[in-house]
Structures are given as structure tokens and as C-alpha cells.
């Protein structure tokens, strides 16, 4: 039996008076492209920070790759947070060289191929890039790592719809080649729903549905329709 990629049992996390995660329990299998879906403030980013060990739960248990999150598991996770910034004077080439030096399992040749595929100029400086170009560079740094788990928090923000389609295709090819697991949070359900094998839906810091995406589609239709109806309170799991 395959071990779960991530297991959370009755997690609670609060920042001051704000409840981020509340009795949060989920088990996510390995080898999937997983959509972490929900409105702003539902707990997606808090969940990611918990998995990467950047924050600790107030109560409950978290395991990732069979261990408690920490510096050892982080060597096996590529994480793109929802707010990531780099020194504006760096060129893309300099970032790739930085990744080669500091990021475990970073493949600079793959990073260069991804840059060519995403039409990113290696000599361009980060400071002069559009939001969409910078988003592509950050994606490249994550996808160039040969690690078991990649976590992408709103990775398509600022990227046009046509480019998203080609990036999604590249992600699928990469997963088939490397047998990695990817967690992706996004609001852009309609354009990328075909990417997901497995879905976790959150609301007010709780898991309200989790399972194979095909099971959800078979019962309720497209993920876009389900997403709209859930958060309008027209559909309940």
C-alpha cells in the first residue's frame, strides 16, 4: 500500500483572533497533481506553510513524505509561495546559477529548457519584467528541481490564458517523466481543471471535500461548476 503524501489530523491554527485552520484533517496520496481549492482566506496558504514547516500547528498532527515537516523534509520540497520576490538587479541566468548553488536537486539545464519553452530571456533582469514574466521565472525555479513534492501557491497569477495552457501541458509531461507530486492552489479553475487528478476543497479553515477529481466530476459536473456552487452555498458535499 502506497504511503500518503501528506496526512493532517485535527489541525488547528490561529493567528491572534483569526482562525486559519480549524479541525483540519486530510490524507493526500502520492503521485498526483492535486488542486487545493477555495476562496481567499479559506486556509490554503496556511496549509502550505504547515506542510513546509514554516509554521507549526497549535494542535493536531502533520506528516509529509512520512515525516514531521522540518528542515529535512524541506530538502525534498520545492515551494512557490503566493508572494515571492527576488532582487530586481538579478538576471534570469543569475537566478539559475543561484538555484544551482543553493537549491537541492536543482537541474540548471532543465531550468534553461523551461525558460526557452516559456519564452523567458535568460539575460532579462527581474526588475524590468511584467508580473506574468516574473511568475514564469518563479515557476521555472520550482519545476527545475527533481524533488518528490512541488507546492505552487497561485502560480498562474498574472499569466495569460494561452500561456497557462502550454505551462499546464509542460507540468503534465514533467510529472509523467519524474513521478513527482504537485500541490497547486488557484482561483483559475476553468482554464486548468483538466490538470488535477485529486481535489481538496477548503472553506473557513476546514476540508469540505477531498477525493479523485473524476469522482467529483461524475457526481457534480465540471470543477468550475462545482466551485461556483459550493461557495455560493448551492451545493453541499
C-alpha positions as CSV (number, residue, x, y, z in Angstrom):
1,X,0.0,0.0,0.0
2,X,1.4,3.4,-1.0
3,X,2.0,5.8,1.9
4,X,0.1,9.1,1.9
5,X,2.0,12.1,0.6
6,X,0.5,14.3,3.3
7,X,-1.5,13.5,6.4
8,X,-3.1,16.1,8.6
9,X,-5.1,15.1,11.7
10,X,-7.3,17.6,13.5
11,X,-5.0,20.6,12.8
12,X,-5.8,23.9,14.5
13,X,-4.0,27.1,13.7
14,X,-4.9,30.6,14.8
15,X,-3.2,34.0,14.3
16,X,-4.4,36.3,17.0
17,X,-8.2,36.2,16.7
18,X,-8.1,34.9,13.1
19,X,-8.7,31.2,12.7
20,X,-6.7,29.9,9.8
21,X,-7.2,26.1,10.2
22,X,-10.0,24.5,12.2
23,X,-10.2,20.8,12.9
24,X,-8.4,20.4,9.6
25,X,-8.0,16.7,8.5
26,X,-6.9,15.3,5.2
27,X,-4.9,12.5,3.6
28,X,-3.5,13.1,0.2
29,X,-2.0,10.2,-1.9
30,X,1.4,10.3,-3.7
31,X,2.0,10.7,-7.4
32,X,-0.9,13.1,-8.1
33,X,-1.4,16.6,-9.3
34,X,-3.6,18.0,-6.5
35,X,-5.8,21.0,-6.7
36,X,-6.2,22.9,-3.4
37,X,-9.3,25.0,-4.0
38,X,-11.2,27.6,-2.1
39,X,-11.9,31.3,-1.8
40,X,-9.4,33.8,-0.3
41,X,-8.9,33.3,3.4
42,X,-10.1,29.7,3.4
43,X,-6.7,28.4,4.7
44,X,-4.9,27.3,1.5
45,X,-1.7,29.2,2.2
46,X,-1.7,28.3,5.9
47,X,-1.9,24.7,4.9
48,X,1.0,25.0,2.6
49,X,3.1,26.8,5.3
50,X,2.3,24.0,7.7
51,X,3.4,21.3,5.2
52,X,6.7,23.1,4.6
53,X,7.3,23.5,8.3
54,X,7.3,27.3,8.1
55,X,4.6,27.4,10.8
56,X,3.6,24.9,13.4
57,X,0.1,23.8,14.3
58,X,-1.4,24.9,17.6
59,X,-2.7,21.4,17.9
60,X,-3.0,18.3,15.8
61,X,-0.5,16.3,13.7
62,X,1.1,16.9,10.3
63,X,3.2,14.5,8.3
64,X,4.7,15.0,4.9
65,X,6.6,12.3,3.0
66,X,6.2,10.1,6.1
67,X,7.8,12.6,8.5
68,X,7.1,15.7,10.5
69,X,7.7,18.8,8.5
70,X,11.1,20.5,9.1
71,X,14.4,21.3,7.5
72,X,15.0,17.6,6.4
73,X,11.7,17.3,4.5
74,X,12.2,20.8,3.0
75,X,15.1,19.4,1.0
76,X,12.6,17.3,-0.8
77,X,10.0,20.1,-1.4
78,X,10.0,22.9,-4.0
79,X,7.7,25.6,-2.7
80,X,6.4,28.7,-4.6
81,X,4.6,30.9,-2.1
82,X,1.8,33.3,-3.2
83,X,4.1,36.3,-2.5
84,X,7.7,35.7,-3.7
85,X,10.1,38.4,-4.7
86,X,13.7,38.4,-5.9
87,X,16.4,41.1,-6.1
88,X,15.4,43.3,-9.1
89,X,19.0,43.5,-10.3
90,X,19.3,39.7,-10.9
91,X,19.1,38.3,-14.4
92,X,17.3,35.0,-15.0
93,X,20.7,33.4,-15.6
94,X,21.9,34.7,-12.2
95,X,18.9,33.2,-10.6
96,X,19.5,29.8,-12.3
97,X,23.1,29.9,-11.0
98,X,21.8,30.8,-7.6
99,X,19.5,27.8,-7.8
100,X,22.4,25.5,-8.8
101,X,24.3,26.6,-5.7
102,X,21.6,26.7,-3.1
103,X,18.6,24.6,-4.1
104,X,18.8,20.8,-3.5
105,X,18.3,18.7,-6.7
106,X,18.2,21.7,-8.9
107,X,18.8,21.0,-12.6
108,X,20.2,24.1,-14.4
109,X,19.9,22.5,-17.8
110,X,16.2,21.8,-17.2
111,X,15.8,25.4,-16.0
112,X,17.2,26.7,-19.2
113,X,14.9,24.4,-21.3
114,X,11.9,25.6,-19.3
115,X,13.0,29.2,-19.9
116,X,13.2,28.6,-23.6
117,X,9.8,26.9,-23.6
118,X,8.2,29.7,-21.6
119,X,9.9,32.3,-23.8
120,X,11.8,33.9,-20.9
121,X,15.0,35.8,-21.8
122,X,17.9,34.5,-19.8
123,X,19.6,37.9,-19.8
124,X,16.5,39.8,-18.7
125,X,16.6,41.4,-15.3
126,X,13.8,40.7,-12.8
127,X,13.3,44.3,-12.1
128,X,12.2,45.1,-15.7
129,X,9.8,42.2,-16.0
130,X,6.0,42.2,-16.2
131,X,4.1,40.3,-13.4
132,X,3.5,37.5,-15.8
133,X,7.1,37.2,-16.8
134,X,8.2,37.2,-13.2
135,X,5.6,34.5,-12.4
136,X,7.2,32.3,-15.2
137,X,10.6,32.7,-13.7
138,X,9.5,31.7,-10.3
139,X,7.8,28.6,-11.8
140,X,11.0,27.7,-13.6
141,X,12.9,27.7,-10.3
142,X,10.4,25.3,-8.8
143,X,9.9,23.0,-11.7
144,X,13.6,22.6,-12.4
145,X,14.0,20.7,-9.1
146,X,13.9,16.9,-9.1
147,X,12.2,16.5,-5.7
148,X,9.3,14.4,-4.6
149,X,6.9,17.2,-3.9
150,X,6.3,20.6,-5.6
151,X,3.9,23.1,-3.9
152,X,2.7,26.0,-6.0
153,X,0.5,28.7,-4.3
154,X,-1.4,30.7,-7.0
155,X,1.3,30.0,-9.7
156,X,-0.7,31.4,-12.6
157,X,-1.4,34.8,-11.3
158,X,-0.5,37.4,-14.0
159,X,0.0,34.7,-16.7
160,X,-2.3,35.0,-19.7
161,X,-4.7,32.2,-20.5
162,X,-3.0,31.0,-23.7
163,X,0.4,30.7,-21.8
164,X,-1.3,28.8,-19.0
165,X,-2.4,26.1,-21.3
166,X,1.2,25.5,-22.5
167,X,2.5,25.6,-18.9
168,X,-0.1,23.1,-17.8
169,X,1.0,20.8,-20.6
170,X,4.6,21.1,-19.5
171,X,3.6,20.3,-15.9
172,X,1.8,17.1,-17.0
173,X,4.7,16.0,-19.1
174,X,7.1,16.6,-16.2
175,X,5.0,14.6,-13.8
176,X,4.9,11.6,-16.2
177,X,8.6,11.8,-16.6
178,X,9.6,12.2,-13.0
179,X,6.7,10.7,-11.0
180,X,6.5,13.7,-8.7
181,X,3.6,15.0,-6.7
182,X,2.4,18.6,-7.2
183,X,0.0,20.6,-5.0
184,X,-1.5,23.7,-6.7
185,X,-3.8,26.3,-5.3
186,X,-5.5,28.5,-7.9
187,X,-8.6,30.6,-8.5
188,X,-8.4,29.9,-12.2
189,X,-10.4,26.7,-12.2
190,X,-11.9,26.9,-15.7
191,X,-8.6,27.1,-17.5
192,X,-6.7,24.4,-15.5
193,X,-9.2,22.0,-14.1
194,X,-8.1,19.3,-16.5
195,X,-4.7,19.3,-14.8
196,X,-5.9,17.9,-11.5
197,X,-6.1,14.2,-10.6
198,X,-7.1,14.9,-7.0
199,X,-9.1,17.7,-5.3
200,X,-9.1,19.1,-1.8
201,X,-11.7,21.9,-1.2
202,X,-11.5,24.2,1.8
203,X,-13.8,26.6,3.4
204,X,-13.3,28.6,6.7
205,X,-10.2,26.6,7.5
206,X,-11.9,23.2,7.1
207,X,-11.8,20.4,4.4
208,X,-15.2,20.2,3.0
209,X,-14.4,17.7,0.2
210,X,-11.4,15.6,-0.9
211,X,-11.1,12.8,-3.4
212,X,-10.3,11.9,-7.0
213,X,-11.3,14.6,-9.4
214,X,-13.1,12.2,-11.7
215,X,-15.4,11.2,-8.8
216,X,-16.3,14.8,-8.2
217,X,-17.0,15.4,-11.9
218,X,-19.1,12.2,-12.2
219,X,-21.3,13.3,-9.4
220,X,-21.5,17.1,-9.8
221,X,-20.2,18.1,-13.3
222,X,-17.2,20.3,-14.1
223,X,-14.9,21.6,-11.3
224,X,-15.7,25.1,-12.4
225,X,-19.4,24.5,-11.8
226,X,-18.8,22.8,-8.5
227,X,-16.5,25.6,-7.3
228,X,-19.1,28.2,-8.1
229,X,-22.0,26.3,-6.5
230,X,-20.1,25.3,-3.3
231,X,-19.0,28.8,-2.5
232,X,-22.5,30.2,-3.3
233,X,-23.8,27.6,-0.8
234,X,-25.9,25.9,-3.5
235,X,-24.2,22.6,-3.3
236,X,-23.1,20.6,-0.2
237,X,-20.8,17.5,-0.1
